[in-house]
Amino acid sequence: MRQSILIAIFLVIIGCKKETKSAEEKLEPTTELQKKLRTTDLPIEVIQANVTYLSSPILADNASQLRYELNIANNYRIPFTLRKVEIYDLQNNDTPIAEFGSVYIDENFDRPGNDDIDDLKLLSGNEFGVLNLNLVFKPEKAIPEKIFHKLYFERTKSSGETVTHPMEVAVISIPETNKFTLGLPFNKKGKWLYEAESHQGARFLTEGRVNYPQRFAIDWTLIDDSGIFAKKDIKQNKNWETYGIELIAVADGKVVGIKDEIIENEPLSDEMAVRITRETIGGNYVILDIGNGIYAFYGHLIPNSLRVKIGDTVHKGQIIGLLGNSGNSDAPHVHFHLESKSNTFFGGEGIPYHLDNFTQLQNYSEQEIADLFDSNYVSLDNLNPVNKTNELPMGFGLIEVD
């Protein structure tokens, strides 16, 4: 009853034309953490925001990058629209270290179970969203020990006036930069197209728990020396340059999971060969335990091409199967990622890593990648080769493996 009265009072207050400060706003903060964040200009806090899992920063594009998800929920019935997010160093918060505006939010704010609304930025009462973030720290600037998020929400008052409420939330401590380095999951030299952002927001529920196993997943597709994906009939898997390539263990480990005998899809078809469920989404796959609570996942293999079984010990570079087009796959490729150890397939958190050596040739947008597949051709003109050591490819691009 007391809670209902408080909520009712709050709703009356924010609906008034003239807003007054409450006694709560006049209280001096008492803890060290509270002193770092400014209180909201509303009578009470209404937005819940937190980070449930934070991996370590990685090295990519000559910078340290931190990839994570910020959960944001509106705990009251008044609608709020998220317009901007700023990130600050907790110890030096004069200027933001990163800023994300409406365009970024539109493209990266997931609304689980409610993604068909007209404005994804609008959070009505008891609604929530997940903002996928990627912070970039240039070498000349030190990575902060702690950061916080400043959210700018708009609401429309009963008078029709639009007001903006900045809210400082979600203090997080940044782990040390990741030093984990692996080899590539295949042993074929040549030019490989990759997609390293397609899976960042892939949200799973595992035993009632939210997790993001594919946070650092990469899809790999080989093209031939002239830039062609497939010769002759592109609708035949066997005609693709990448099809049937040997996949190898990226480190010493033990086979802890396999799936086989899922039939393959026709390339670039609108329909999958099997119904996509949690059991079939990865197609035929191999999971390796490579130690330290880390699993390595290889997806979409050719049926009956697996060279290992559960319980086998494997060594780095050992062949484990052949690249195919099974499961949730629209063209031959290998899906590779690391995730934390769990009790079930896709049940862990995505783990960052680095590749020991590769040559970056080109970067693309997501739309450009889609256009390349549609045209069955990647132009190899005007490439800009840059050797990379102990980095992870980011975004969408083309690399060369020597």
N, C-alpha and C positions, 0 to 999 in steps of 0.2 A: 504493500500500500504506500509506504513512504517513498519507494522508488518511482511509483506511478505519479505521485505528487510532484517530485523533483523534475521528472520529464515534462510534465504538463507546464510547470513554471518556466522551464527552459524554452519550450515551444512558443509560449506567449512572449517571452523576452525577445527572441530573435525575430519575431514577426512584427515587433514595434518599429515605428519609424525612427525613434531616437533611442539609441542603444546606450546603456549605462554599464559601468564596470561593476562586477560583483565583488563581494568580500574576498572570494577565493583568489581573484586577480591581484589583490593588494597584499596578499601574504608573501613574505620573503621566502625564496627557496632555501631549503635547509641542507640538502645534500650536494656534494661536489658535482654530481651529474646534472642535477636540476639547475645549478648555476650556469651551466654551459648552454642550455636551451631556453629560448624565450617562450613564455607562456602564450597560448592562443588568445586572440582578442574576443573570443566567444566566452560566455559564462562558464562553460565546462568543455572539456575535450570531447570531440565527436568523431574524430577519425582515428581508426586503429591502423597502425603501420608497423611492420616488422619484417626481418629477414630470418627465415628459419634455417637456412643452410648457407654457409659461405666458404667457398673453396679458396685456395691460395692464388695470388696473381700469377700470370704466365708472361713469358717473353714472346712478343709478336710485333712485327713491323717496327723494329727498333725501339720498342717501348714496353713497359709493363702494363698489362691489361687485367682488369678484374671484372669477371662476369658473374652476375647473380640475379636473384628475383626479389623484388620488393612487394610484399603483400599489403594491399590497401583496402580497408573496409569502412563503410559509412555506418555508424552504429545508431543513427537516428533517422526519423522519417523525412526530414528536410533534405531535398536533393542538393548535391554539391557536384560541380564540374571541375575536374582536374585540368588546369591550364598549363602549369609549368612545374618542373622539379629542378631544384638546385642542390648540389652536393658541396658540403663544406668540411674543411679540416676542423676537428673539434677544438684543437689548441690554437688555431690561427684562422678565425672565421670572418675576417674582414671582407674577403671576396670569395665567390664560389670557385671550386676547382673544376666543376663541370656543371653544365646546364642543358636541360632537355625541354624543348618546347612542345607545342600542340601537335606539330607534324610528327615528331618522334613518338609522342604518346599514342597518337592514332595508330601508328604502325607496330607498336611494341607493348601495348596495354591489352593483355588477354583478359577476357571476361568468361571464365568457365561456366558453361550452362546458360550463358546469356549473351552470346557473341553475335546475335542477329539484330541487336538494337541499332538505331540510327546513329547515335553518338556514343562511342565506346568510352569516352571520357566522363560521361554522366553517371554518377553513383547515386541512385535513389536510396531510400531507407533500407537498411539491412542488406545492401548489395556490396559486392567486393570485386576486386580485380587484381591482376598480377602484372607488374611492370618489369619487363626484362631489361636489365641495365648492363652496360659495358663501359667501364671507366678506363681511360687511357692516361697513364702517367709517363711523361717524357723523361728521358735519362737525366736531364739537367735538373729535374725536380724530385725531391725525396718523396717517397710514399708515406702518407700520414699514418700514424699509429691508430687513430680512430677518426671516423667520419660520421656526419649526420646528414639527414635529408630535410630539405625545406620544400614543402608542398604548397602550391598556390591553388586554392580552391575558390571558385565563384559560386555565389548563390543569388537567387532573386528574392528580394524581400516582398512582403505583402503589398507594399506601395508600388511595386514594379521596378524599383531601383536595383541595379546589379552591384554587388559589393564583392571584394576579394579578401580572402582570409589566408594569410601565410601561416603555416603550421610547421614547427620544427619537431622532427620525430626520428625514431629509428637510429639510435647510435650503434655503430658496429666497430669492432676491432678488426683490423686487416692483418691476416696471417703473413708470414714471410713468403717471399716469392718462390714459386715452385721450381725445383731443380731436377725433376724427374724427366729422363730422356729415353726415347725408344727408337727402334728402327721402324721402317715402313711395314705395313701388313702384307706386302706383295714383293716378289723378287724380279719384277719385270722393269727393265730400263725403258725410258721414253718420256713422252709428254702426258701428264695426268691432269685432267680437269677435276677440281674439287669444289664441294659445297660444305662450308664449315659453319653456316648460320641457320640452315634450314630446320634444325632440330632443337634450337636453344629453348624454345618455349614448350617443348613436348612434355606435358604434365601427366603423370601417372598417379593412380591411387593404389597403394600396396598395403594390404592389411589395415585399411582405414587411414593410412599415412600418405601424405603428398610427397612425391619425389620426382626428380628430374634426372633420369639416368643418362640422357643423351645431350646433356649440357655442352659437352665438347666433342660431340660426334662429327665425323667427316665422311661424306660419300665420295668415292673415288671412281673415275672413269678414264680409261686409256683411249687416246686417239692415235691415229697413225701419223707417219712423218709428213703427210700432206694436209693434216688437219681434219681428216674424215673420221666420223664415229663408226660408220658401217658401210661396207661395200655391197653392191647389188641391192637385194631386197632388205630394207631397214626393218621390216616386220619379222625378220628371222633372227633369233638370238645368236645363232652360230655365225652370222655375218658381221657381228660387232667385233671390233678390234680388241676390246677389253674382255670379251666372253671367254671363259675357260682358263684364265690366267691363274697360276698357282698362288695360293695364299699361304703365308708363312707365319710362324710364331714370332711375335715382336720381342719376346723375352723367354727365358726358361720358365716352365710352369707345369701345371697339371690340368688335364681336361676335366671340368666339373659339370659341363652341360652341353648337350647336342640336340639338334632337331633335324630330321631327315625325311625324305620322300614327299615333300610338298612340291606339287607340280609348278612349273614356271609360267610366267605371264608372257603374252605377246608384247613385244616392245612398243611403247607409245600408244598403248590401247587405253580406252576409257574404262575398261572392265578388268578386274583382277581374276585370276584363274581360280582362286579360292576365296571364301568369305574371310574378311580380315577381322581377326580377333586378337586378343593378347597372345594367344598361342601361335598364331600364324603371321603376325605382323613382321617378325624378323625373318620369315621364310626359313630355309634350312640354315642352321647356324652352328657355330662352335663357341663355347665359352671357356677361357683359360683362367685359372687362378695363378697369377704371376707374383704372388707374395704380398706381404704388407697389407692384407685385406683388400686387394685390388683385383677385379675381374676384367679381362679383355674380351670384348664381344665382336664377333665377325658375323655379318648377316647377309642373306640373299644368295647363298651358295647353290650350285647346281645339285639337284637331287642325286643321291647315291655317289657323290664325289668326295664325301668326307673320308679322310685318311686316318682318322683317330677315333677313339671311343672313350667313354667316360672312365676315368681312372688312369688313363695313359699319362706318362711323363713325357714332356716335349722339351726340346732345346731350341734356343733362338735360331731362326732361319729354317726350321723344319717345316715341311709342307703339311698343311692340315686339311686342305680342301681346294675346290676350284670356284672361281668367281662366276656368279650366275645372275638370275633374274626372278627369284622366288619371293613370295610374301608381298609386303607392301612396297612394291618396286615397279616403276614404269619403264625401266630400261636396265640393261645389264650394268651392274656396279657392285662394289663392296661397301657395306656400311661398317665403319669401325669406331668403337669408343671404349673408354675405360669407365668403370663404375665401381662404387664401393660394394664390398661383399654383402650379400643378402640371402634370404631364404627362397627367393623366387626370381624368375626371369624378368629383367627390367625392374628389379625391386630396389636398386641402390641409387646412390647419388653420383652424378657425372663427375669424374676426376680429371683434372687437367694434366697435360704432359707436353713434352717437346719432341720434335724430330731431330735426330742427330745431324742431318745434312740434307739440303735440297736447294734447287735453284728456282727462285720465283721469276716467272716469265711475264705474267700479266694478271691484272685484277679486273673483275667484272661486277656489275650490279646483278641483283637477283633476276631482273627481267632480261638482262643480256644473256645470262646463262640459259634461261628458258628458250630464248630465240636461237641460241647456238644448237640446242638439241633439235628444235623444229627444222632448222636448215641443214642438219647433218654435216655441219662444217664449222671449224674454228680457224679464223684467219691467223696465219703465223707471221704476218708482216708487222713491222714496228714493235717487236717484242723488246723488253728491257730486262735482260737477265741480271739478277742480283743473287749472289750466293748467300744462303742462310744457314747458320749453325746454331743448334740448340734453340730453335724457335718453333712455334706452332702456326701453320697457315691460318689466316683468319678471313672471314667473309667468303667471297667466291673468287676463284682464280685458276690459273694454270701454272704448274710447276714442271720442272724437268728432273728426272732421276737418272744419274749417270751410273 
